[in-house]
């Protein structure tokens, strides 16, 4: 009788698991701001009838919260699809054996530069790292044109960056290390600290400090920069190092989680996110630059064709990100 009870319990559990795997839903973890990602995901839900369950990162721990959760859940995946604001964390997941390949036909015209060679991730809708400055505090002729200008004495105590342990600032610093080498990158950060750089809690906090005049300028992403202009702030935007190493371009990336409960629905959502229609919506809502050609975008949104990009290897940058975490922690706490 005891053995029969065990068998029945096992069968009920198996049926429950299978039912859950076949339910009409998809689970998404994302590091993209909820204000921008939620309408896109709601659009997918309305169009397909597939219920979307979402886990968002917080602004202060951007990209690290859901990343660590995905790593912790490796042996028992709860998430079907990861929508990241940059490729680096996605590559960390690939290297840990957490992602699965998927070649979306929707993305066939997106440049291979923005795809994993084994199709573990695909990029879409890019942002760039830019400098924003308060026009009331800095005249155009005095605005920095290179990231290395930020260490000049004239900007002492007048520059803000977000905490480099989180979000796109981590990506930016890691890209600098791969682009110019460890020695030069560390010297830049040392000089930046000596110049009394202000470490803000997030890119949004950088934006706020520049707008309020607490600092003259700061590093942030194009979505935050154009949002400030939309709000009526008297700020300017500079794509740095157009005569040097170029500006960092950061595509969104999307990937499937290996052995996830609803992988087929994950593929449908991935196709939806990689579409021209999604890129057009993100261009309008948060000034992101499409990777597809021929996407209709607002007039004020720059084209990637007109920006000199920083030449980086995303895989090397991902490895560098993990390598320099302790160094960045020490630098931040100094």
C-alpha positions, 0 to 999 in steps of 0.5 A, a space after each residue: 500500500 505504501 509503495 502504491 501511495 509513493 507511485 501515485 504521488 510521483 505520477 501526480 507530481 510528474 503530471 503537475 510538472 508537465 502541465 506547468 511546462 505546457 501552460 500558455 505562458 513565458 517567463 522573462 528576466 530583464 535588466 531593461 528599465 521596466 518603463 520601456 520593457 513592460 509595454 513591449 512585453 504587454 504588446 506580445 501578450 496582447 498579440 499572442 495571448 501568451 501570458 508573460 511573467 516578468 522579473 525586473 532588475 532594480 535600478 541600483 543593481 542593474 544587470 547583476 540581480 537577475 544575472 545572479 538569479 539565473 546562475 543560481 537557478 542553473 540546475 532548476 531553470 525558472 526563466 525561459 528568456 533573458 532580455 539584457 541591456 547589453 551583451 556582456 552578461 549574456 555571454 557570462 551566462 553562455 560561458 556557464 552553460 546556461 543558454 541555448 542556441 536559437 537562430 531567429 529568421 527575424 534577425 537574418 538582416 541584423 549584422 553578424 557583429 551583433 550576434 553570437 557566432 553559435 547563436 546563443 544570443 542576438 542583438 537588437 536596438 542599440 544604445 550608446 554611452 554618451 556624455 551629457 552636460 549642463 548648458 548653464 554650466 558648460 559652454 559648448 567650446 569647453 565641453 569634453 570631447 574624449 572620455 580621457 578629458 574627464 581627468 583634466 583639472 578644469 573638470 575636477 569635482 564636476 564629473 559624475 559616473 554611475 557605480 561601475 560595479 553595476 549596469 552599463 557602467 561596468 560594461 563601459 569600463 570593461 570595454 575600455 580595459 579591452 580596448 586600451 589595455 589594463 595599464 592605461 585603463 587603470 591609470 585613467 580610473 586612478 586619474 579620474 578618482 584623483 579628479 574627485 569624480 562623483 560616483 552616482 548610484 545609477 545612470 538615472 542619478 547621473 542624469 539628475 545630478 547634471 540636470 540639477 547642476 550638482 555636476 557639470 557633466 556625466 557619463 550615461 546612456 543615450 536613453 537617459 540622455 534623450 529622456 532628459 531632453 524630452 523632459 525639457 532639461 537644458 542639457 547637451 549630448 556628446 558622442 565621445 572620442 569620435 576622433 579616437 577610440 570611438 563611442 561604446 555601442 550597446 545592443 540589447 540582447 536576447 537569449 533562451 535559457 537551456 532546459 527552460 519550462 516554456 522554451 517554445 513560447 520563449 522562441 516566439 517572444 525572441 522573434 517578437 523582440 528581434 522584429 523591426 516593429 519592436 525596434 521602431 517602438 524602442 526608438 520612439 519610447 527610449 531613443 534606441 537605435 535600430 540594428 535593422 535597416 529601414 526602420 522608421 524612427 523619430 528625426 532626433 534619433 541618431 543613426 549608427 551609420 553616423 557614429 564611430 563605434 569603439 572596436 571591441 570584442 564582446 566575448 573578451 569584454 565579458 571575460 574582462 568584466 568578471 576579471 576586474 570586479 574585485 579591482 572595481 570594488 576596491 576603486 569604488 571604496 577608496 
